[in-house]
């Protein structure tokens, strides 16, 4: 994991540590000194300020440099932005400016101030102490109110992602309490010993806790246990999430551990430092500093990050070095950079490397001449790749670039929280950007990739429940783009990205989803759901023929992947899954659906049918049937439906084939796909009013049929005749007011009606735009 740089400029126990930038650290100790560390100059340290002899620090927290509260608040109280709060053992907290001056000293608690934390917006300050109280202060140190009073000391506190909830310790229990007055708190027993540290990450919304029972645990925000560690040798004294929420660090006596967000351990180091009392990550997530019991300060750098894509393996072997290996021919490359590497991403034949000042774009075909451009900020928090573009996120903006290094767009919306965007809440395709809103988690903002402007009417897609995860499919045209998302109930939905004509269609695909991933080259969707591993070979089937959807799915038991597996990627026909203990498992799917997508995408329908006849798999035939129906390839659809014994649908398709008017045929295909409203719209758009009336009569939509007839002053008698025939069949009498009104005015003459209908059909044949 890390490289250690040990120094002993402090003569007593070091109690707290804080970063102001990725290259500057401040530490405080029982020797009454606050030191400034310059990591660019061989980790040189100098005395920042000296405290009085009776002041012993307990905790330090710098004012947040970038606010990210509700509404997308940026910096607030700029006069405070170069200030930190320092808790002390005599019950005070000190507000100290960057010049070293104590701006304010506040009597806060009886007994020591054990911990203090700024909110994410910087507008509020929390303190907790030995007296069991948790207090909320203004940014200038004015008491607002006491949040809670406990009988035991509160050793650690953390803000919720929206700065509207507070997590604090109470003996062996954890408590989440909203800051609103009279709001109900959520309390649960979390450990068998006193809890010493908690942390709550705003990106993944997961909670860490650790204590004297020598365990650390991972919880979700609903107090459900996600992971419990094995017993350590000593009580755990410090915890810290990395800013992006992917990993966290754990400190104990002579122990520093790096863990995945799922809980399993990446690496374990045993430095001779005594207890690690405090841990803090740099803003770019590449370094961690620890305050140690023997007076040392340790600095660690995360290395050995490993990425794989097809035959390439990329390893971050040092702070500024990447090793690349092609496993097929053992070709190796060593990439060296002038600045510290912050983020790397490998996919779609390109390696993206973001350093503290520049972005490097490598093609897997050429490792010697990367495309390089400067970054506006040196703290890239997220890289998302698609086939032709990639997306970078820093603390203030979202940027979309081409692989030639050209800035394509910077999508944004009111209230966007860039600081907490992650792989679950941002998705990218060749033409669309999707970003889940943090202020309203039911909303997903959809942007055109080339312009950065919101799609459609500019309004976001709104679901009925909070959305937890979004993913755009990666192939096909922009008009057929689909967004898959998982909501708070862990239900999987598919919705249209671009809406034409009627309202957006959103359809549920599955329930109890653990994770999902689109295929990188074909629109196949894989998911782990309710103990099953499932692949939808053609998810768009849900918009064509819902009855056919179950027959286009591959599903098997997922017990071989262990408990709580996570789906990492779906590349080609290989799926990579991370098991709960951290090991990677690769599973495969049939190669034939991908071949089928290739044939149908190139409109090689004969080859698609030939493939199905060769494989003799009903799943492939079902996929071809849905694909052909969607593409209005009636001959192929008829063959495929016949192969899976759908006699009624074959009969309907044969009837459609007999219609010589192209627009009418298209409308009937829409009707076949269950899109009656769109079918009517197509007919009315080309002035086939009679067809639209007959369509509604066939669907027994009598009100709409009569409305169209009256509005266009044609075939009112036809509607009345078919209505009477329908009622006579079931021996019913007319009761509808509108039909009763026209019953006395119109005489039904079937001979005349049939003549008019024949005339309509003949007129259709003579339409120059309607024949094919």
C-alpha positions, 0 to 999 in steps of 0.5 A: 500500500504505502510508503512511510516517511517517519519524522519526530519533530514533536516531542510528545504525543501527536493528537491531530492532523489536517490537510490544507492542500495536497502538499501542506499538512498541519499537526498538533501535539501535547508539546503545545506546538502546531507544525506546518509540513511542506511535502514538496520540500522533502517533508520539511516541517516548521513551527506554525504557532505555539499554544499556551502551556496549559493547552493540550489539543484533542482534534483539528478540522480545517474549514472546508475550502469548497462548500457543497451543500443543498442548492450547490452552495459554493464558498461561504464565509470566505473570511473563514476559509483559511481557518481551522478549529482546534479542540482542547482538553480544558473544554475550549475550542479555538478558531485559529487563522492561517496566520497562526493567530487565535481569532476566538477562544470559546468555552464549549464543554465541561471537560475536554472537547473530544471532537469538532467538525465543520459542516460541508457548507462551512456554515455550522460547527459541531463539537462534542465533549466529555460532558456527553453534550453535542453542540451546534455553533455558527461559523463565528463561534456563537452557540446555536443550540445543544443537539443532545445530552448523554450520560457518557462522553461523546468520542466522535461525531460526523455530519451527514451528506447533506449537513442536516443529520449528525452521527455521534457515539454514545457508549456502545451505541451509534445515534443519527440525529437530524438537526431539525428540532424535535426530529426523531433520532435513530439509535442502535447498538453497534459494538460490544465495547465503547465506540471511539471513532465514526466517519460518514462519507458523503459520496457513498453514504456509508458509515464507519465505526470502530472501538474498544472491541477491536473491530471496525464495521461498515453500515449503511445510512439506515443502520444496516450492517454491511461488514464487520471486521475480524478482531484486531490485536488492539482497540481501533483508535482512528478511521478516515474515508478517502474523499471519493469514498472508494477506500478508507484507512484504519489506525490502531496500535502500531497498525495502519490498514487500507480497506475497500469501501466494502470492508475487506482489506487491501493492505496492512502495515505495522509501523512502530509509531504507537497508537495512530490517534488521528488519520486525514486524507489529502483532498485528491485521495492519494495520500494519508497522514497519521498522528501517532502516540510516540510523537511521529507523524506518518505519511502514506501514499496509495500505490499498487492500484491495478486496472485490467481491460481485455489483454492489458494490465495497468499497475500504479507502481509509484506516486508518479509511475505506471507499469503497463503489461500486455498479457498476450505477448508480455510487452511491457511499458513504464510510464513516468510523470512529472506530477503525482498521479491522482486518478487512472482509468482504462477502458475503450482502448484508452488509458486516462491518467489525471495528475495534479496538473495535467491529463494524459490520454494514451491509446493502447496502440501507442504508449509513446505519444499521449495527448496532454492538456492542462487541468483547471483544478488539480483534484480530479475526483472521477473519470468515466469513459465511453467509446468516443468520449470521457468525463472528468469531475473535479470539485467544481465542474463536470467536463466531457472530452474527446480522446483527442483532448478536445473539450466537448461540453461542461454540463451543469444544473442548479444545485449540482454537487460535483464533490459527491458524484461517483460511478453510481450517479454519473453515466456517459455514452456516445451522445448523452450525459446522465447525472443524478441530482443530489438535492432531489434524488428522484431526478436525473438530468440528461444532457446532449453530449455535443452541446452540454444542453439539457435534452427535451424541454430542459426538465430532468427525468423524475422517478417516483422514488429516490434513484440510487444508481444510473447507467446509460447503454453504450451502443446504437443511435441517440434516438434509441438511447436507454437509461437503466436505473435502480431506485431506493427499493432496489428495483431496476427500471429502463426508460427512454432518454429522448422522447418523441411524440408520446410521454416517456415510457419507463418499465420495471425489469427486475427487483432486489438488484444488488448491482448492474452493468451494461455491456461495453459494445452491445446493448446487453444488461447484466445484473445481480438480483435476488440470488440470481445472475441475470443477463438481458440479451435485448432489454429493448424487448420491453418496448416491443413485446413485453410477453417476449421479454422473459424468453430473451433472458439468461439467468443462473444461480449466483451462489458461486459468487458468495454473499454480497457480490458486486458486478464490476464490468461487462466487457465482450462476453466476460463479466467481472464480479468482486466477491465480498472478501475482495477476490475477483471472479470472471464469468462468461455468457454465450457469444451468440447474442453479441453476434446477433447484435452485430448482424441486426445492427448491420441489418443483415437479417438473413445472417441473423436467421441463419445464426439462429437456425445453426445454434437452435436456441429459443432465446436467440429466436426470441431476441431476433423476433423482438429486434425484427419487430422493432426494426419493422422487418416483417419477413424476419419477425414472422420467421422468428415468431413462428420458430418460438410457436407464437401463432397468434403473432404470426397471424397478425404479422401476416395481416400487416404484410398485406397492407400496401400503405407504408404509413398504415403498416408502420402504425399497425407495427406500433400497435403490435408493440403495444403503442396504440397512442403512437400508432394513432399519432402516425396515422393522423400525422399523414391524414389517414383519419379513417385508419385512425378511427378504425384503429380505435374501433378495433381497440373498443376505444369508442369515445376516441373513435367518435371524437375523431369522427365528429372532429373530422366530420367523417364516418360518424355513421361508421362508428355508430354502426360498429357500436350498435353491432358491438352492443347487440352482440352482448345484448346491451342497450346504449347508455353513453350520452354522446352516442345517444345524442347521435343515435337519433340524428344518424341513420345506419345504412351498412350498404352505404358504410361498406361503400365508403370504407371501400372508397377510403381503402382505394384512396389510400392506394392512390396516395403517392407517399403511402405506397411502397 
